[in-house]
Amino acid sequence: MITGVVDFDRIWWGDLAADWTSRMATAKPDERAAFWESYGALDRSPAAVWRACVYEARHLGAIRLERHRLAKTDAIRESYGAMAEVLAGLT
């Protein structure tokens, strides 16, 4: 049984959906599904879905800064489309 996941690099205390670890655990339907079977499903209410868009925008912003740091200019350009999609979901 999984009782918790701690990622001290990008952890936030509060809403589980805000954590980078949760984002990555929902990224693909693979063996990570076992985590959600043990932990329980994320809230998918309209308010929770809206907050998830805000958190995704924050994560994409952090990713963009990391790409700047690593001088990955092509990847930086790609991030603008992803951010536009997320921001469209906030309206």
KOLTI-34642 format. One record per residue: residue number from 1; x, y, z of N, C-alpha, C, O, CB in turn. Coordinates in steps of 0.001 Angstrom, whole numbers. Glycine has a CB too. Layout:
BEGIN
nr = NUM | nc1 = X | nc2 = Y | nc3 = Z | cac1 = X | cac2 = Y | cac3 = Z | cc1 = X | cc2 = Y | cc3 = Z | oc1 = X | oc2 = Y | oc3 = Z | cbc1 = X | cbc2 = Y | cbc3 = Z
...
END
This chain:
BEGIN
nr = 1 | nc1 = 844 | nc2 = -1176 | nc3 = 0 | cac1 = 0 | cac2 = 0 | cac3 = 0 | cc1 = 889 | cc2 = 1239 | cc3 = 0 | oc1 = 1830 | oc2 = 1338 | oc3 = 788 | cbc1 = -960 | cbc2 = -2 | cbc3 = 1219
nr = 2 | nc1 = 589 | nc2 = 2171 | nc3 = -877 | cac1 = 1312 | cac2 = 3443 | cac3 = -914 | cc1 = 667 | cc2 = 4382 | cc3 = 91 | oc1 = -544 | oc2 = 4603 | oc3 = 56 | cbc1 = 1307 | cbc2 = 4068 | cbc3 = -2352
nr = 3 | nc1 = 1468 | nc2 = 4929 | nc3 = 978 | cac1 = 918 | cac2 = 5855 | cac3 = 1966 | cc1 = 1306 | cc2 = 7295 | cc3 = 1691 | oc1 = 750 | oc2 = 8212 | oc3 = 2295 | cbc1 = 1374 | cbc2 = 5467 | cbc3 = 3348
nr = 4 | nc1 = 2254 | nc2 = 7508 | nc3 = 785 | cac1 = 2624 | cac2 = 8873 | cac3 = 439 | cc1 = 3760 | cc2 = 8902 | cc3 = -555 | oc1 = 4517 | oc2 = 7941 | oc3 = -692 | cbc1 = 3006 | cbc2 = 9648 | cbc3 = 1677
nr = 5 | nc1 = 3865 | nc2 = 10011 | nc3 = -1240 | cac1 = 4952 | cac2 = 10240 | cac3 = -2179 | cc1 = 5538 | cc2 = 11607 | cc3 = -1859 | oc1 = 4803 | oc2 = 12589 | oc3 = -1747 | cbc1 = 4462 | cbc2 = 10153 | cbc3 = -3675
nr = 6 | nc1 = 6847 | nc2 = 11675 | nc3 = -1712 | cac1 = 7497 | cac2 = 12945 | cac3 = -1406 | cc1 = 8554 | cc2 = 13233 | cc3 = -2464 | oc1 = 9433 | oc2 = 12413 | oc3 = -2727 | cbc1 = 8129 | cbc2 = 12921 | cbc3 = 13
nr = 7 | nc1 = 8452 | nc2 = 14392 | nc3 = -3054 | cac1 = 9422 | cac2 = 14875 | cac3 = -4027 | cc1 = 9877 | cc2 = 16233 | cc3 = -3516 | oc1 = 9206 | oc2 = 17238 | oc3 = -3746 | cbc1 = 8815 | cbc2 = 14962 | cbc3 = -5494
nr = 8 | nc1 = 10997 | nc2 = 16270 | nc3 = -2835 | cac1 = 11436 | cac2 = 17511 | cac3 = -2205 | cc1 = 11908 | cc2 = 18567 | cc3 = -3200 | oc1 = 12181 | oc2 = 19702 | oc3 = -2809 | cbc1 = 12538 | cbc2 = 17218 | cbc3 = -1239
nr = 9 | nc1 = 12006 | nc2 = 18211 | nc3 = -4471 | cac1 = 12407 | cac2 = 19192 | cac3 = -5470 | cc1 = 11251 | cc2 = 20096 | cc3 = -5861 | oc1 = 11434 | oc2 = 21304 | oc3 = -6012 | cbc1 = 12957 | cbc2 = 18497 | cbc3 = -6699
nr = 10 | nc1 = 10069 | nc2 = 19532 | nc3 = -6027 | cac1 = 8924 | cac2 = 20316 | cac3 = -6499 | cc1 = 7661 | cc2 = 20037 | cc3 = -5692 | oc1 = 6565 | oc2 = 20003 | oc3 = -6252 | cbc1 = 8664 | cbc2 = 20026 | cbc3 = -7965
nr = 11 | nc1 = 7798 | nc2 = 19842 | nc3 = -4414 | cac1 = 6652 | cac2 = 19528 | cac3 = -3574 | cc1 = 5949 | cc2 = 20803 | cc3 = -3113 | oc1 = 6594 | oc2 = 21822 | oc3 = -2864 | cbc1 = 7089 | cbc2 = 18695 | cbc3 = -2365
nr = 12 | nc1 = 4644 | nc2 = 20738 | nc3 = -3006 | cac1 = 3824 | cac2 = 21821 | cac3 = -2478 | cc1 = 2933 | cc2 = 21212 | cc3 = -1412 | oc1 = 2396 | oc2 = 20121 | oc3 = -1601 | cbc1 = 2978 | cbc2 = 22528 | cbc3 = -3608
nr = 13 | nc1 = 2774 | nc2 = 21890 | nc3 = -316 | cac1 = 1903 | cac2 = 21401 | cac3 = 741 | cc1 = 522 | cc2 = 21977 | cc3 = 508 | oc1 = 367 | oc2 = 23187 | oc3 = 345 | cbc1 = 2444 | cbc2 = 21782 | cbc3 = 2153
nr = 14 | nc1 = -462 | nc2 = 21132 | nc3 = 491 | cac1 = -1824 | cac2 = 21578 | cac3 = 262 | cc1 = -2514 | cc2 = 20653 | cc3 = -720 | oc1 = -2601 | oc2 = 19447 | oc3 = -488 | cbc1 = -1847 | cbc2 = 23018 | cbc3 = -252
nr = 15 | nc1 = -2994 | nc2 = 21202 | nc3 = -1793 | cac1 = -3746 | cac2 = 20447 | cac3 = -2783 | cc1 = -2834 | cc2 = 19447 | cc3 = -3494 | oc1 = -1841 | oc2 = 19837 | oc3 = -4107 | cbc1 = -4401 | cbc2 = 21397 | cbc3 = -3801
nr = 16 | nc1 = -3169 | nc2 = 18169 | nc3 = -3412 | cac1 = -2375 | cac2 = 17118 | cac3 = -4052 | cc1 = -2206 | cc2 = 17378 | cc3 = -5542 | oc1 = -1148 | oc2 = 17098 | oc3 = -6106 | cbc1 = -3024 | cbc2 = 15754 | cbc3 = -3834
nr = 17 | nc1 = -3233 | nc2 = 17907 | nc3 = -6175 | cac1 = -3185 | cac2 = 18142 | cac3 = -7618 | cc1 = -2137 | cc2 = 19195 | cc3 = -7993 | oc1 = -1750 | oc2 = 19280 | oc3 = -9159 | cbc1 = -4558 | cbc2 = 18578 | cbc3 = -8121
nr = 18 | nc1 = -1672 | nc2 = 19996 | nc3 = -7032 | cac1 = -677 | cac2 = 21033 | cac3 = -7316 | cc1 = 733 | cc2 = 20464 | cc3 = -7407 | oc1 = 1618 | oc2 = 21114 | oc3 = -7963 | cbc1 = -725 | cbc2 = 22111 | cbc3 = -6247
nr = 19 | nc1 = 958 | nc2 = 19295 | nc3 = -6887 | cac1 = 2310 | cac2 = 18730 | cac3 = -6839 | cc1 = 2759 | cc2 = 18198 | cc3 = -8195 | oc1 = 1976 | oc2 = 17627 | oc3 = -8954 | cbc1 = 2374 | cbc2 = 17617 | cbc3 = -5808
nr = 20 | nc1 = 4041 | nc2 = 18404 | nc3 = -8472 | cac1 = 4660 | cac2 = 17892 | cac3 = -9698 | cc1 = 4523 | cc2 = 16377 | cc3 = -9762 | oc1 = 4277 | oc2 = 15821 | oc3 = -10832 | cbc1 = 6148 | cbc2 = 18300 | cbc3 = -9772
nr = 21 | nc1 = 4678 | nc2 = 15717 | nc3 = -8644 | cac1 = 4585 | cac2 = 14254 | cac3 = -8597 | cc1 = 3209 | cc2 = 13791 | cc3 = -9065 | oc1 = 3102 | oc2 = 12815 | oc3 = -9807 | cbc1 = 4865 | cbc2 = 13737 | cbc3 = -7168
nr = 22 | nc1 = 2162 | nc2 = 14480 | nc3 = -8638 | cac1 = 810 | cac2 = 14128 | cac3 = -9075 | cc1 = 652 | cc2 = 14347 | cc3 = -10566 | oc1 = 39 | oc2 = 13538 | oc3 = -11262 | cbc1 = -235 | cbc2 = 14943 | cbc3 = -8312
nr = 23 | nc1 = 1212 | nc2 = 15456 | nc3 = -11054 | cac1 = 1145 | cac2 = 15735 | cac3 = -12496 | cc1 = 1778 | cc2 = 14590 | cc3 = -13283 | oc1 = 1211 | oc2 = 14110 | oc3 = -14264 | cbc1 = 1856 | cbc2 = 17074 | cbc3 = -12832
nr = 24 | nc1 = 2945 | nc2 = 14165 | nc3 = -12845 | cac1 = 3647 | cac2 = 13108 | cac3 = -13556 | cc1 = 2943 | cc2 = 11759 | cc3 = -13389 | oc1 = 3008 | oc2 = 10910 | oc3 = -14277 | cbc1 = 5088 | cbc2 = 13014 | cbc3 = -13066
nr = 25 | nc1 = 2280 | nc2 = 11566 | nc3 = -12264 | cac1 = 1551 | cac2 = 10315 | cac3 = -12039 | cc1 = 313 | cc2 = 10225 | cc3 = -12924 | oc1 = -197 | oc2 = 9130 | oc3 = -13160 | cbc1 = 1150 | cbc2 = 10191 | cbc3 = -10570
nr = 26 | nc1 = -173 | nc2 = 11355 | nc3 = -13413 | cac1 = -1332 | cac2 = 11341 | cac3 = -14313 | cc1 = -921 | cc2 = 11488 | cc3 = -15776 | oc1 = -1785 | oc2 = 11524 | oc3 = -16652 | cbc1 = -2301 | cbc2 = 12458 | cbc3 = -13937
nr = 27 | nc1 = 370 | nc2 = 11572 | nc3 = -16054 | cac1 = 863 | cac2 = 11860 | cac3 = -17404 | cc1 = 582 | cc2 = 10746 | cc3 = -18410 | oc1 = 322 | oc2 = 11028 | oc3 = -19579 | cbc1 = 2340 | cbc2 = 12116 | cbc3 = -17354
nr = 28 | nc1 = 629 | nc2 = 9502 | nc3 = -17980 | cac1 = 448 | cac2 = 8375 | cac3 = -18902 | cc1 = -364 | cc2 = 7276 | cc3 = -18223 | oc1 = -262 | oc2 = 7080 | oc3 = -17012 | cbc1 = 1822 | cbc2 = 7821 | cbc3 = -19375
nr = 29 | nc1 = -1167 | nc2 = 6564 | nc3 = -19002 | cac1 = -1913 | cac2 = 5437 | cac3 = -18429 | cc1 = -1059 | cc2 = 4166 | cc3 = -18436 | oc1 = -1289 | oc2 = 3270 | oc3 = -19248 | cbc1 = -3227 | cbc2 = 5203 | cbc3 = -19211
nr = 30 | nc1 = -90 | nc2 = 4086 | nc3 = -17547 | cac1 = 776 | cac2 = 2909 | cac3 = -17471 | cc1 = 755 | cc2 = 2363 | cc3 = -16040 | oc1 = -284 | oc2 = 2396 | oc3 = -15380 | cbc1 = 2237 | cbc2 = 3260 | cbc3 = -17911
nr = 31 | nc1 = 1859 | nc2 = 1879 | nc3 = -15574 | cac1 = 1893 | cac2 = 1299 | cac3 = -14232 | cc1 = 1593 | cc2 = 2319 | cc3 = -13138 | oc1 = 1363 | oc2 = 1949 | oc3 = -11987 | cbc1 = 3242 | cbc2 = 673 | cbc3 = -13979
nr = 32 | nc1 = 1596 | nc2 = 3601 | nc3 = -13495 | cac1 = 1252 | cac2 = 4632 | cac3 = -12516 | cc1 = -197 | cc2 = 4521 | cc3 = -12073 | oc1 = -572 | oc2 = 5046 | oc3 = -11025 | cbc1 = 1510 | cbc2 = 6015 | cbc3 = -13091
nr = 33 | nc1 = -1008 | nc2 = 3845 | nc3 = -12862 | cac1 = -2416 | cac2 = 3651 | cac3 = -12490 | cc1 = -2518 | cc2 = 2941 | cc3 = -11148 | oc1 = -3474 | oc2 = 3161 | oc3 = -10404 | cbc1 = -3163 | cbc2 = 2846 | cbc3 = -13576
nr = 34 | nc1 = -1549 | nc2 = 2097 | nc3 = -10831 | cac1 = -1550 | cac2 = 1393 | cac3 = -9541 | cc1 = -1460 | cc2 = 2381 | cc3 = -8380 | oc1 = -2029 | oc2 = 2141 | oc3 = -7315 | cbc1 = -379 | cbc2 = 391 | cbc3 = -9472
nr = 35 | nc1 = -754 | nc2 = 3483 | nc3 = -8579 | cac1 = -682 | cac2 = 4510 | cac3 = -7531 | cc1 = -2082 | cc2 = 5031 | cc3 = -7227 | oc1 = -2483 | oc2 = 5105 | oc3 = -6065 | cbc1 = 252 | cbc2 = 5680 | cbc3 = -7959
nr = 36 | nc1 = -2836 | nc2 = 5396 | nc3 = -8288 | cac1 = -4160 | cac2 = 5976 | cac3 = -8078 | cc1 = -5146 | cc2 = 4938 | cc3 = -7536 | oc1 = -6080 | oc2 = 5288 | oc3 = -6814 | cbc1 = -4690 | cbc2 = 6568 | cbc3 = -9386
nr = 37 | nc1 = -4940 | nc2 = 3664 | nc3 = -7881 | cac1 = -5805 | cac2 = 2620 | cac3 = -7322 | cc1 = -5623 | cc2 = 2535 | cc3 = -5814 | oc1 = -6588 | oc2 = 2307 | oc3 = -5084 | cbc1 = -5505 | cbc2 = 1255 | cbc3 = -7973
nr = 38 | nc1 = -4393 | nc2 = 2716 | nc3 = -5342 | cac1 = -4122 | cac2 = 2657 | cac3 = -3905 | cc1 = -4431 | cc2 = 3979 | cc3 = -3203 | oc1 = -4989 | oc2 = 3995 | oc3 = -2106 | cbc1 = -2671 | cbc2 = 2279 | cbc3 = -3667
nr = 39 | nc1 = -4063 | nc2 = 5079 | nc3 = -3845 | cac1 = -4200 | cac2 = 6396 | cac3 = -3221 | cc1 = -5626 | cc2 = 6907 | cc3 = -3276 | oc1 = -6099 | oc2 = 7547 | oc3 = -2337 | cbc1 = -3280 | cbc2 = 7391 | cbc3 = -3892
nr = 40 | nc1 = -6304 | nc2 = 6628 | nc3 = -4361 | cac1 = -7640 | cac2 = 7168 | cac3 = -4584 | cc1 = -7600 | cc2 = 8155 | cc3 = -5741 | oc1 = -6570 | oc2 = 8779 | oc3 = -5997 | cbc1 = -8184 | cbc2 = 7846 | cbc3 = -3304
nr = 41 | nc1 = -8696 | nc2 = 8291 | nc3 = -6422 | cac1 = -8760 | cac2 = 9147 | cac3 = -7606 | cc1 = -8706 | cc2 = 10615 | cc3 = -7226 | oc1 = -9132 | oc2 = 11008 | oc3 = -6140 | cbc1 = -10028 | cbc2 = 8862 | cbc3 = -8402
nr = 42 | nc1 = -8174 | nc2 = 11424 | nc3 = -8143 | cac1 = -8190 | cac2 = 12869 | cac3 = -7968 | cc1 = -9618 | cc2 = 13386 | cc3 = -8103 | oc1 = -10445 | oc2 = 12791 | oc3 = -8793 | cbc1 = -7261 | cbc2 = 13557 | cbc3 = -8992
nr = 43 | nc1 = -9888 | nc2 = 14482 | nc3 = -7445 | cac1 = -11171 | cac2 = 15165 | cac3 = -7552 | cc1 = -11334 | cc2 = 15681 | cc3 = -8983 | oc1 = -10432 | oc2 = 16339 | oc3 = -9501 | cbc1 = -11275 | cbc2 = 16332 | cbc3 = -6519
nr = 44 | nc1 = -12453 | nc2 = 15400 | nc3 = -9620 | cac1 = -12699 | cac2 = 15860 | cac3 = -10990 | cc1 = -13920 | cc2 = 16778 | cc3 = -11065 | oc1 = -14567 | oc2 = 16880 | oc3 = -12107 | cbc1 = -12892 | cbc2 = 14660 | cbc3 = -11923
nr = 45 | nc1 = -14223 | nc2 = 17438 | nc3 = -9959 | cac1 = -15317 | cac2 = 18408 | cac3 = -9965 | cc1 = -14924 | cc2 = 19590 | cc3 = -10848 | oc1 = -13738 | oc2 = 19768 | oc3 = -11127 | cbc1 = -15658 | cbc2 = 18884 | cbc3 = -8516
nr = 46 | nc1 = -15884 | nc2 = 20403 | nc3 = -11295 | cac1 = -15532 | cac2 = 21567 | cac3 = -12130 | cc1 = -14490 | cc2 = 22484 | cc3 = -11478 | oc1 = -13584 | oc2 = 22971 | oc3 = -12154 | cbc1 = -16785 | cbc2 = 22373 | cbc3 = -12438
nr = 47 | nc1 = -14617 | nc2 = 22717 | nc3 = -10180 | cac1 = -13647 | cac2 = 23576 | cac3 = -9490 | cc1 = -12260 | cc2 = 22936 | cc3 = -9480 | oc1 = -11256 | oc2 = 23628 | oc3 = -9651 | cbc1 = -14108 | cbc2 = 23858 | cbc3 = -8048
nr = 48 | nc1 = -12201 | nc2 = 21628 | nc3 = -9283 | cac1 = -10909 | cac2 = 20930 | cac3 = -9257 | cc1 = -10271 | cc2 = 20915 | cc3 = -10641 | oc1 = -9053 | oc2 = 21043 | oc3 = -10761 | cbc1 = -11084 | cbc2 = 19490 | cbc3 = -8744
nr = 49 | nc1 = -11071 | nc2 = 20762 | nc3 = -11672 | cac1 = -10548 | cac2 = 20781 | cac3 = -13046 | cc1 = -9986 | cc2 = 22164 | cc3 = -13370 | oc1 = -8940 | oc2 = 22274 | oc3 = -14011 | cbc1 = -11659 | cbc2 = 20395 | cbc3 = -14067
nr = 50 | nc1 = -10675 | nc2 = 23220 | nc3 = -12932 | cac1 = -10181 | cac2 = 24587 | cac3 = -13144 | cc1 = -8842 | cc2 = 24791 | cc3 = -12425 | oc1 = -7897 | oc2 = 25331 | oc3 = -12998 | cbc1 = -11222 | cbc2 = 25626 | cbc3 = -12646
nr = 51 | nc1 = -8775 | nc2 = 24345 | nc3 = -11146 | cac1 = -7517 | cac2 = 24466 | cac3 = -10393 | cc1 = -6406 | cc2 = 23682 | cc3 = -11078 | oc1 = -5260 | oc2 = 24130 | oc3 = -11111 | cbc1 = -7700 | cbc2 = 23970 | cbc3 = -8943
nr = 52 | nc1 = -6736 | nc2 = 22514 | nc3 = -11625 | cac1 = -5723 | cac2 = 21713 | cac3 = -12318 | cc1 = -5149 | cc2 = 22472 | cc3 = -13510 | oc1 = -3960 | oc2 = 22348 | oc3 = -13804 | cbc1 = -6321 | cbc2 = 20375 | cbc3 = -12783
nr = 53 | nc1 = -5978 | nc2 = 23256 | nc3 = -14199 | cac1 = -5468 | cac2 = 24084 | cac3 = -15306 | cc1 = -4497 | cc2 = 25146 | cc3 = -14785 | oc1 = -3461 | oc2 = 25399 | oc3 = -15399 | cbc1 = -6640 | cbc2 = 24761 | cbc3 = -16063
nr = 54 | nc1 = -4833 | nc2 = 25756 | nc3 = -13666 | cac1 = -3928 | cac2 = 26750 | cac3 = -13060 | cc1 = -2604 | cc2 = 26089 | cc3 = -12695 | oc1 = -1537 | oc2 = 26636 | oc3 = -12971 | cbc1 = -4575 | cbc2 = 27397 | cbc3 = -11799
nr = 55 | nc1 = -2673 | nc2 = 24914 | nc3 = -12073 | cac1 = -1452 | cac2 = 24204 | cac3 = -11680 | cc1 = -638 | cc2 = 23803 | cc3 = -12906 | oc1 = 590 | oc2 = 23877 | oc3 = -12890 | cbc1 = -1796 | cbc2 = 22958 | cbc3 = -10846
nr = 56 | nc1 = -1319 | nc2 = 23380 | nc3 = -13966 | cac1 = -612 | cac2 = 22988 | cac3 = -15188 | cc1 = 97 | cc2 = 24196 | cc3 = -15792 | oc1 = 1220 | oc2 = 24069 | oc3 = -16280 | cbc1 = -1592 | cbc2 = 22369 | cbc3 = -16216
nr = 57 | nc1 = -537 | nc2 = 25356 | nc3 = -15766 | cac1 = 114 | cac2 = 26577 | cac3 = -16260 | cc1 = 1367 | cc2 = 26880 | cc3 = -15432 | oc1 = 2402 | oc2 = 27263 | oc3 = -15978 | cbc1 = -871 | cbc2 = 27781 | cbc3 = -16212
nr = 58 | nc1 = 1264 | nc2 = 26707 | nc3 = -14129 | cac1 = 2437 | cac2 = 26929 | cac3 = -13269 | cc1 = 3543 | cc2 = 25930 | cc3 = -13596 | oc1 = 4714 | oc2 = 26301 | oc3 = -13667 | cbc1 = 2047 | cbc2 = 26818 | cbc3 = -11776
nr = 59 | nc1 = 3181 | nc2 = 24680 | nc3 = -13794 | cac1 = 4180 | cac2 = 23665 | cac3 = -14136 | cc1 = 4833 | cc2 = 23971 | cc3 = -15487 | oc1 = 6050 | oc2 = 23862 | oc3 = -15634 | cbc1 = 3535 | cbc2 = 22265 | cbc3 = -14164
nr = 60 | nc1 = 4014 | nc2 = 24356 | nc3 = -16469 | cac1 = 4573 | cac2 = 24684 | cac3 = -17782 | cc1 = 5507 | cc2 = 25890 | cc3 = -17700 | oc1 = 6519 | oc2 = 25945 | oc3 = -18399 | cbc1 = 3448 | cbc2 = 24960 | cbc3 = -18786
nr = 61 | nc1 = 5166 | nc2 = 26848 | nc3 = -16851 | cac1 = 6060 | cac2 = 27992 | cac3 = -16637 | cc1 = 7393 | cc2 = 27550 | cc3 = -16050 | oc1 = 8445 | oc2 = 28039 | oc3 = -16461 | cbc1 = 5401 | cbc2 = 29019 | cbc3 = -15714
nr = 62 | nc1 = 7354 | nc2 = 26632 | nc3 = -15095 | cac1 = 8591 | cac2 = 26115 | cac3 = -14501 | cc1 = 9405 | cc2 = 25335 | cc3 = -15528 | oc1 = 10632 | oc2 = 25427 | oc3 = -15563 | cbc1 = 8275 | cbc2 = 25219 | cbc3 = -13291
nr = 63 | nc1 = 8709 | nc2 = 24570 | nc3 = -16363 | cac1 = 9399 | cac2 = 23812 | cac3 = -17411 | cc1 = 10080 | cc2 = 24772 | cc3 = -18383 | oc1 = 11217 | oc2 = 24546 | oc3 = -18799 | cbc1 = 8408 | cbc2 = 22890 | cbc3 = -18167
nr = 64 | nc1 = 9372 | nc2 = 25845 | nc3 = -18739 | cac1 = 9950 | cac2 = 26824 | cac3 = -19664 | cc1 = 11215 | cc2 = 27445 | cc3 = -19079 | oc1 = 12204 | oc2 = 27617 | oc3 = -19792 | cbc1 = 8927 | cbc2 = 27923 | cbc3 = -19992
nr = 65 | nc1 = 11196 | nc2 = 27782 | nc3 = -17794 | cac1 = 12395 | cac2 = 28331 | cac3 = -17152 | cc1 = 13544 | cc2 = 27329 | cc3 = -17166 | oc1 = 14698 | oc2 = 27701 | oc3 = -17377 | cbc1 = 12085 | cbc2 = 28745 | cbc3 = -15711
nr = 66 | nc1 = 13224 | nc2 = 26063 | nc3 = -16941 | cac1 = 14257 | cac2 = 25024 | cac3 = -16976 | cc1 = 14837 | cc2 = 24893 | cc3 = -18378 | oc1 = 16043 | oc2 = 24700 | oc3 = -18536 | cbc1 = 13683 | cbc2 = 23674 | cbc3 = -16511
nr = 67 | nc1 = 13999 | nc2 = 24995 | nc3 = -19379 | cac1 = 14483 | cac2 = 24919 | cac3 = -20761 | cc1 = 15367 | cc2 = 26119 | cc3 = -21096 | oc1 = 16347 | oc2 = 25982 | oc3 = -21828 | cbc1 = 13298 | cbc2 = 24845 | cbc3 = -21742
nr = 68 | nc1 = 15026 | nc2 = 27292 | nc3 = -20565 | cac1 = 15897 | cac2 = 28464 | cac3 = -20740 | cc1 = 17258 | cc2 = 28194 | cc3 = -20110 | oc1 = 18301 | oc2 = 28458 | oc3 = -20709 | cbc1 = 15253 | cbc2 = 29734 | cbc3 = -20113
nr = 69 | nc1 = 17227 | nc2 = 27663 | nc3 = -18887 | cac1 = 18474 | cac2 = 27379 | cac3 = -18169 | cc1 = 19356 | cc2 = 26425 | cc3 = -18950 | oc1 = 20578 | oc2 = 26566 | oc3 = -18961 | cbc1 = 18177 | cbc2 = 26797 | cbc3 = -16791
nr = 70 | nc1 = 18729 | nc2 = 25446 | nc3 = -19609 | cac1 = 19474 | cac2 = 24435 | cac3 = -20357 | cc1 = 19720 | cc2 = 24835 | cc3 = -21813 | oc1 = 20293 | oc2 = 24064 | oc3 = -22583 | cbc1 = 18732 | cbc2 = 23121 | cbc3 = -20314
nr = 71 | nc1 = 19288 | nc2 = 26040 | nc3 = -22187 | cac1 = 19457 | cac2 = 26569 | cac3 = -23545 | cc1 = 18816 | cc2 = 25671 | cc3 = -24603 | oc1 = 19385 | oc2 = 25469 | oc3 = -25675 | cbc1 = 20938 | cbc2 = 26744 | cbc3 = -23853
nr = 72 | nc1 = 17648 | nc2 = 25139 | nc3 = -24306 | cac1 = 16895 | cac2 = 24305 | cac3 = -25251 | cc1 = 15878 | cc2 = 25185 | cc3 = -25973 | oc1 = 14684 | oc2 = 25143 | oc3 = -25678 | cbc1 = 16181 | cbc2 = 23111 | cbc3 = -24518
nr = 73 | nc1 = 16367 | nc2 = 25982 | nc3 = -26923 | cac1 = 15526 | cac2 = 26987 | cac3 = -27563 | cc1 = 14356 | cc2 = 26386 | cc3 = -28347 | oc1 = 13269 | oc2 = 26965 | oc3 = -28350 | cbc1 = 16365 | cbc2 = 27832 | cbc3 = -28482
nr = 74 | nc1 = 14544 | nc2 = 25262 | nc3 = -29000 | cac1 = 13429 | cac2 = 24641 | cac3 = -29728 | cc1 = 12334 | cc2 = 24207 | cc3 = -28755 | oc1 = 11148 | oc2 = 24370 | oc3 = -29040 | cbc1 = 13923 | cbc2 = 23427 | cbc3 = -30553
nr = 75 | nc1 = 12723 | nc2 = 23665 | nc3 = -27630 | cac1 = 11751 | cac2 = 23216 | cac3 = -26633 | cc1 = 11024 | cc2 = 24413 | cc3 = -26010 | oc1 = 9852 | oc2 = 24312 | oc3 = -25648 | cbc1 = 12449 | cbc2 = 22384 | cbc3 = -25535
nr = 76 | nc1 = 11718 | nc2 = 25531 | nc3 = -25889 | cac1 = 11069 | cac2 = 26738 | cac3 = -25366 | cc1 = 9943 | cc2 = 27151 | cc3 = -26307 | oc1 = 8834 | oc2 = 27447 | oc3 = -25861 | cbc1 = 12098 | cbc2 = 27899 | cbc3 = -25196
nr = 77 | nc1 = 10226 | nc2 = 27170 | nc3 = -27605 | cac1 = 9211 | cac2 = 27543 | cac3 = -28591 | cc1 = 7986 | cc2 = 26623 | cc3 = -28507 | oc1 = 6848 | oc2 = 27081 | oc3 = -28600 | cbc1 = 9807 | cbc2 = 27498 | cbc3 = -30008
nr = 78 | nc1 = 8234 | nc2 = 25338 | nc3 = -28331 | cac1 = 7137 | cac2 = 24366 | cac3 = -28228 | cc1 = 6233 | cc2 = 24650 | cc3 = -27034 | oc1 = 5035 | oc2 = 24368 | oc3 = -27076 | cbc1 = 7696 | cbc2 = 22950 | cbc3 = -28122
nr = 79 | nc1 = 6801 | nc2 = 25201 | nc3 = -25984 | cac1 = 6034 | cac2 = 25407 | cac3 = -24755 | cc1 = 4939 | cc2 = 26456 | cc3 = -24909 | oc1 = 3978 | oc2 = 26456 | oc3 = -24140 | cbc1 = 6959 | cbc2 = 25810 | cbc3 = -23635
nr = 80 | nc1 = 5064 | nc2 = 27346 | nc3 = -25884 | cac1 = 4062 | cac2 = 28388 | cac3 = -26056 | cc1 = 2713 | cc2 = 27809 | cc3 = -26475 | oc1 = 1674 | oc2 = 28263 | oc3 = -25995 | cbc1 = 4535 | cbc2 = 29402 | cbc3 = -27085
nr = 81 | nc1 = 2714 | nc2 = 26832 | nc3 = -27348 | cac1 = 1461 | cac2 = 26192 | cac3 = -27751 | cc1 = 798 | cc2 = 25463 | cc3 = -26596 | oc1 = -416 | oc2 = 25545 | oc3 = -26411 | cbc1 = 1710 | cbc2 = 25223 | cbc3 = -28888
nr = 82 | nc1 = 1604 | nc2 = 24752 | nc3 = -25823 | cac1 = 1063 | cac2 = 24032 | cac3 = -24668 | cc1 = 460 | cc2 = 25004 | cc3 = -23662 | oc1 = -607 | oc2 = 24748 | oc3 = -23105 | cbc1 = 2159 | cbc2 = 23185 | cbc3 = -23996
nr = 83 | nc1 = 1148 | nc2 = 26121 | nc3 = -23431 | cac1 = 625 | cac2 = 27118 | cac3 = -22485 | cc1 = -661 | cc2 = 27739 | cc3 = -23022 | oc1 = -1595 | oc2 = 27965 | oc3 = -22252 | cbc1 = 1678 | cbc2 = 28221 | cbc3 = -22215
nr = 84 | nc1 = -732 | nc2 = 28017 | nc3 = -24316 | cac1 = -1938 | cac2 = 28597 | cac3 = -24905 | cc1 = -3136 | cc2 = 27668 | cc3 = -24714 | oc1 = -4237 | oc2 = 28133 | oc3 = -24418 | cbc1 = -1722 | cbc2 = 28883 | cbc3 = -26401
nr = 85 | nc1 = -2932 | nc2 = 26370 | nc3 = -24880 | cac1 = -4016 | cac2 = 25395 | cac3 = -24688 | cc1 = -4522 | cc2 = 25413 | cc3 = -23255 | oc1 = -5728 | oc2 = 25407 | oc3 = -23007 | cbc1 = -3543 | cbc2 = 23983 | cbc3 = -25055
nr = 86 | nc1 = -3584 | nc2 = 25434 | nc3 = -22317 | cac1 = -3966 | cac2 = 25435 | cac3 = -20898 | cc1 = -4705 | cc2 = 26726 | cc3 = -20552 | oc1 = -5740 | oc2 = 26689 | oc3 = -19886 | cbc1 = -2715 | cbc2 = 25271 | cbc3 = -19991
nr = 87 | nc1 = -4183 | nc2 = 27857 | nc3 = -20997 | cac1 = -4824 | cac2 = 29131 | cac3 = -20695 | cc1 = -6223 | cc2 = 29218 | cc3 = -21315 | oc1 = -7108 | oc2 = 29850 | oc3 = -20741 | cbc1 = -3957 | cbc2 = 30286 | cbc3 = -21193
nr = 88 | nc1 = -6431 | nc2 = 28602 | nc3 = -22461 | cac1 = -7760 | cac2 = 28579 | cac3 = -23078 | cc1 = -8755 | cc2 = 27831 | cc3 = -22197 | oc1 = -9946 | oc2 = 28141 | oc3 = -22203 | cbc1 = -7696 | cbc2 = 27932 | cbc3 = -24471
nr = 89 | nc1 = -8276 | nc2 = 26857 | nc3 = -21447 | cac1 = -9137 | cac2 = 26106 | cac3 = -20541 | cc1 = -9530 | cc2 = 26868 | cc3 = -19296 | oc1 = -10404 | oc2 = 26427 | oc3 = -18550 | cbc1 = -8466 | cbc2 = 24850 | cbc3 = -20145
nr = 90 | nc1 = -8902 | nc2 = 28001 | nc3 = -19060 | cac1 = -9206 | cac2 = 28792 | cac3 = -17866 | cc1 = -10307 | cc2 = 29820 | cc3 = -18096 | oc1 = -10732 | oc2 = 30492 | oc3 = -17156 | cbc1 = -7961 | cbc2 = 29492 | cbc3 = -17388
nr = 91 | nc1 = -10764 | nc2 = 29948 | nc3 = -19316 | cac1 = -11794 | cac2 = 30966 | cac3 = -19595 | cc1 = -13184 | cc2 = 30470 | cc3 = -19302 | oc1 = -14153 | oc2 = 31206 | oc3 = -19485 | cbc1 = -11720 | cbc2 = 31409 | cbc3 = -21034
END
